[in-house]
Amino acid sequence: MTQQAEKLHDQDGGESLMMTEIGKAQTDSVVSSVESMLADAARIQTQCKERSTELAAAAVELHEETQSLREQCQATQLDMARLRRTLDELMDTKHAYEARERQTRKLSKQL
C-alpha cells in the first residue's frame, strides 16, 4: 500500500472506530434506559397486584356488610310491621273503651 492509501485507511478506520464508540455509548444509554423502564414497570406491576388484592378484600368486606345491612333492614321492617299492628290494636282498644265510657255516661244520665 502506498503511504497516501495507508493515510486514508488510517483516517477512515479512526472515524469508524470513533463512530463505533459513539454508537456503543448510545446503545449502552438506550439499554440502560430500557432496563430502568423495565424495573419501573415490574415495580408498578407489583404495586398494582398488591392494590388489586387489597381492593378485592375490601370488595368482599363491603359485600358482606351490604348483606348484613339488608338482613338488618328486613328485620327492622318486620319489627315496624309488628309495631303498626300492635298500635292499630291499641287504637282499636282505646276507641272501644272511649265508646263504652260515652255509653256509660249516657246511661248514667238516664238513670
C-alpha positions as semicolon CSV with decimal commas, in nm:
position;residue;x (nm);y (nm);z (nm)
1;M;0,000;0,000;0,000
2;T;0,114;0,345;-0,071
3;Q;0,161;0,597;0,203
4;Q;-0,131;0,800;0,080
5;A;-0,356;0,494;0,076
6;E;-0,238;0,399;0,426
7;K;-0,322;0,750;0,549
8;L;-0,670;0,727;0,401
9;H;-0,714;0,383;0,553
10;D;-0,596;0,506;0,895
11;Q;-0,823;0,812;0,877
12;D;-1,120;0,604;0,767
13;G;-1,050;0,344;1,037
14;G;-1,021;0,614;1,302
15;E;-1,350;0,765;1,200
16;S;-1,512;0,420;1,201
17;L;-1,367;0,349;1,543
18;M;-1,492;0,684;1,673
19;M;-1,838;0,624;1,522
20;T;-1,841;0,275;1,672
21;E;-1,757;0,417;2,013
22;I;-2,036;0,679;1,982
23;G;-2,279;0,411;1,863
24;K;-2,180;0,187;2,155
25;A;-2,227;0,472;2,403
26;Q;-2,570;0,548;2,258
27;T;-2,663;0,180;2,261
28;D;-2,546;0,148;2,621
29;S;-2,753;0,454;2,713
30;V;-3,062;0,311;2,541
31;V;-3,009;-0,028;2,708
32;S;-2,971;0,142;3,046
33;S;-3,291;0,342;2,989
34;V;-3,482;0,032;2,881
35;E;-3,356;-0,163;3,183
36;S;-3,462;0,122;3,411
37;M;-3,807;0,135;3,248
38;L;-3,844;-0,243;3,282
39;A;-3,753;-0,222;3,651
40;D;-4,008;0,058;3,696
41;A;-4,270;-0,146;3,511
42;A;-4,202;-0,450;3,731
43;R;-4,228;-0,234;4,045
44;I;-4,553;-0,076;3,926
45;Q;-4,691;-0,419;3,833
46;T;-4,614;-0,545;4,184
47;Q;-4,781;-0,240;4,337
48;C;-5,086;-0,291;4,114
49;K;-5,113;-0,657;4,216
50;E;-5,091;-0,562;4,584
51;R;-5,352;-0,288;4,539
52;S;-5,573;-0,525;4,345
53;T;-5,555;-0,777;4,630
54;E;-5,641;-0,504;4,882
55;L;-5,934;-0,384;4,671
56;A;-6,065;-0,738;4,623
57;A;-6,059;-0,789;5,001
58;A;-6,236;-0,456;5,051
59;A;-6,498;-0,555;4,792
60;V;-6,564;-0,883;4,975
61;E;-6,591;-0,694;5,304
62;L;-6,834;-0,443;5,151
63;H;-7,041;-0,725;5,001
64;E;-7,065;-0,895;5,341
65;E;-7,152;-0,565;5,511
66;T;-7,418;-0,494;5,247
67;Q;-7,570;-0,837;5,301
68;S;-7,572;-0,782;5,677
69;L;-7,737;-0,441;5,636
70;R;-8,002;-0,590;5,406
71;E;-8,082;-0,853;5,668
72;Q;-8,099;-0,586;5,940
73;C;-8,325;-0,373;5,721
74;Q;-8,560;-0,667;5,661
75;A;-8,571;-0,743;6,034
76;T;-8,641;-0,376;6,108
77;Q;-8,921;-0,370;5,850
78;L;-9,077;-0,677;6,015
79;D;-9,047;-0,510;6,356
80;M;-9,212;-0,196;6,220
81;A;-9,498;-0,400;6,073
82;R;-9,549;-0,570;6,412
83;L;-9,542;-0,233;6,588
84;R;-9,800;-0,092;6,344
85;R;-10,030;-0,390;6,407
86;T;-9,987;-0,351;6,783
87;L;-10,053;0,023;6,757
88;D;-10,364;-0,043;6,547
89;E;-10,486;-0,292;6,810
90;L;-10,420;-0,042;7,089
91;M;-10,602;0,234;6,900
92;D;-10,897;-0,001;6,843
93;T;-10,899;-0,084;7,215
94;K;-10,880;0,286;7,302
95;H;-11,170;0,370;7,071
96;A;-11,376;0,083;7,211
97;Y;-11,301;0,197;7,568
98;E;-11,395;0,557;7,485
99;A;-11,719;0,439;7,321
100;R;-11,806;0,235;7,632
101;E;-11,725;0,530;7,851
102;R;-11,957;0,755;7,648
103;Q;-12,227;0,488;7,664
104;T;-12,182;0,456;8,043
105;R;-12,216;0,834;8,087
106;K;-12,524;0,839;7,870
107;L;-12,684;0,557;8,071
108;S;-12,582;0,726;8,393
109;K;-12,762;1,045;8,289
110;Q;-13,073;0,850;8,201
111;L;-13,091;0,699;8,547
